[in-house]
Amino acid sequence: MESLDHEKIGHFISEMRKAKNMTQKELGDQLFVSDKTISKWENGVSQTKGY
């Protein structure tokens, strides 16, 4: 199984959010997570645990 590139994924999330003219808070509200979580995702800080 391939490992995820959290930096690339974070960049993608950030670019898509900005293309929709959304703030981190607005995206977080839609996904039921905090704006701090969105920030962590975009910066590649938050990593999910594998199953």
N, C-alpha and C positions, 0 to 999 in steps of 0.2 A: 504494500500500500504506500502511495506517495505521501510525503509529509506536506503539510500546508505551509505556504509562505505567508505568514501573518502580516508582514510589511506590505506585500502586494495586495492582499485582501483589504487591509486598512486603507491603502491609497485608493482602491476601487470604491470602497464605501464612501470615502470623503468626496471623491470626484462626482459620484452619482448624486450625493446629497446636495452638493453645491450646484450641480446642473439643474436641480429641481428648486433652487433658491430656498432651501430649507436650512434651519438652524439645527444644531445638535439636539436641542430640546424638542423641537418639532418632530424630528425623526424618532427620538426616544419615546415621545408620547405615543406615536403610532405603533411602535414595537413593544410598548409596555416595559421599557427599561429607562434608566436615568440618562441624562445628558453626559454624566461622568462615564457611564458605560460606553456610550457612543465614542467619546473621546479616547477611551482606552482601546476600543476596537480600531479606530482610525490610526492610532499610534503604534499598533501592533503589540500593546502591553498585555491585553487580556488574551489568555489562551484557554481553549476548552479542553476538558479532559477527554481522552479517548475511551471508547467503550470496549 
